[in-house]
């Protein structure tokens, strides 16, 4: 089976397992709307495991079919790309990173697929030292807001391998005035995880930005603090 045939087989599978009730249910989690077949989430991993058993299912075929799946607005098709590629994590290299990077140009239009990229791929990218922080430099100014979100969310996985908070905080500085809510959430999430590991440096960084950055960043970043601790990061009066 080649990539085009696999693509058609995946669509046929999705059509066979479509469920309108699930479409309504899943819509609750996507404020921008949900477009999809409404497949039960548990069915996709099972089907992916079936594909992986065949000799024709190689990482190169997955790269190729992903270029067909990721641009599709129907939610389950990018999910197939994520899960298929995840089956080949032992073969990840810099080419994998660049393939995933290209996904943000051709697709990836919601938080779920963005965070799936982080969950499945970034632990391997950091652990195997396939990428360094600077490889995400241009992501900070990407047109796709979800690619920008991926920077701080992906850096959460870096915290297992680095304690250079000064370098990491300097790296996210250009994102702290980003206009998009999804990026604010990602930054706040990252900073909250940093605070768990190094309160002093994280609070110093938050203090620098508390009067200028979006309040949602501060809200997420201080979520685990006590009420008294959070008071320090209220926006000052001008």
N, C-alpha and C positions, 0 to 999 in steps of 0.2 A: 504493500500500500504506500503510495507517495503522499506528499503533503496535501495536494488537492483532494485526493480521495479520502484522506483522513478528515479533512475539513468537512466534506459532505457527510461523512459517517457521523461525525459529532453533531451536526445540525439535525440529521435524521433521528438520532438518539434523543436530542432535546425535544423535538417535535412529538416523539412518541410518549414522552414523560411530562408533557406540559400540564400545568394545573393552575387554572385561573384563580382559585382560592388562595394559593400561595403567592400569586402576584400581588393580590390585595394585602396579604400579610406582610410581605417583604417591603411594600411601599412605605410602611411606617418608618423605616430606617433610612430613607433617602429623601431629603427635603427637596432635591431637584427632580424627584420622580423616579420610578422604577420601571425599566423596560426589560422584559425577559420572558422566559417560558414558565417560570414558577416551578422549576424542578426541585424536588426535595434535596436539600444540601448533601445528604449522605450518599446520594446516588452517583455524584460526579467522581469522588475519590475511588469508588469501586470500579467505575468504567475506566478510569485512568490506569488503574492497576492491571486491568485486562489488556489494554493497549501495550503496556510496558513489557508484557511477556513475549511479544512478537519480535523477531530478529529485525524486522524493518523499522521498528521504533527506536531510532537513534537520536542523539541530541541535535544533529543537523536537521533531521526531519522535523523535530520539535521547534527549532528556530524558524524553519520555513512556515510551518503551519501557524505558529504564533503570529506571524505577520498578517495572516488572514483572520485570525480569531480576535486579536486585540482591538482592531478598529471597529469591530461590531458593537453596536449599542446594546445588544441583548446581553444582559448581565452574565449569564452562564458561560458565554463563549470566551471572554477573557479569563474567567475562572478556570476553564480547561487549560488555557495557556499557562497559567500560574502553576497548576498542579502537575501538568505534564513536565514542565521544566524542572520542577522540584524533585522529580524522580531521578534526575541526573546530577544531583548536587556534588557527587564525587568526581564529576568531570568539569566542574565550573572552572573557568579561567577568565582572563581579561576580555576575551571575546564574548563571554556570557554577560559580563557587565555592560559592554557596549550594545549588545542585543536588547537588554532590559532598558538601557538608557533610551534607545530608539522608540520604545513602546510609548513613551510620553509624548512623542511627536505624532504618532499615528493613532493613539487612543488614550486610555487611562483617564477617565473623567469622573471618578468618585473616590471617596475616602477608603472604601472597602478594598478595592483593587490596589490602591496605593499602599495601604497597610499590609496587604497580603504580600506585596513585593518585599517590604521590609521584613516581615515575619519569616518568609521562606528563604530569601536570598542573601540578605545583608549579614546574618550571622556567619555564613560561609565566606562572603567577601572579606569580612574583617578577620576572621580566624585564620584563613589561609593566606592572608595578606595579599589578596588579589588586587585590592585597591588601597589607597591612602586617602586621608581626608581631602587633600587637594584635588583628588579626582572628582569631587562633588562641587568644586568651585563654581563652575558655570551653571550648575543646577540652581544656585541661589538667585539667578536672574532669568531663569527660564520663563517662557510665556505661559506654560502650563502651571497653574497654581498648585496642582497636586505633585508635580515634580519638585516644586519649592518646598512643599510640606514634607516630602520624602527626606529632605536633608536633616532636619532635627529629629524626625522619627527614626530615621536610619541610624543616627548617632546614638540613640539609646542603646543599640546593640554594640556600639563601640565602647561603651562604658565598662564592658567586661574585659577589655583589653588595654584601656588607657586611663590614666589618672591625671593627664595633662589638662586640667580644667581651664587654665589660662588660654591655652591654644584653642580649645573647643569653644570657649566663650567669644574669643576674638573672631572665630570662624562664623559664628551665627550673628555677629553684630550687623552685617548688611541686611539681615532678614527681620530685624526687630521693628522696622517701620513698614513691613509688608502690609498691604491693604486688605488681604483676604483672611476671612475667619478661619478657614481650614488650616492656614499656615500658623495663625495665632494659636490654635489648639495644639498643633504639633510642637511649637516652641514651648508652650506651657508644660506640655507633657514631658518633654526632654528636661526642662529645668527642674521640674518636680523630682525626676529621677536623680538629677545631679545633686539636689538638696539632700536627698537621703544619704548620699555618699560624702558630700563635703559641704556642710551648712555654711561655713564662713565664706568661702569663695563664691558660692551661689548667691548668698544674700548680698554680698558686695556687688555682684553683677546686677541683681534685681534692683538694688538701691540706685544704681547708675541710670537705670531705664524707667523707673517707676512713674515718672512724670510725663514721659513721652510715648512709650509704647502702648499698644492696645491693652485695655484693662483685662481683656480675656486672657492674655498671656499671664498677667499677674495672678488672676483668679485661679487658673490651672496650676501655676507654679507653686502657689502658697496653700494649695488644697489640704495638705497634710499638716500644716502648721496649726498651732493653737490660735484661738481668737486673738489673744494678746500679741502673739508673734506676727500675725497678719496685719495688725494695726500699723506696724512700721512701714508697710508698703502701700499705704493709702496715698493717693495722688495729693501732692502738696498744693496749697492755695497760692495762686499767683498774686 
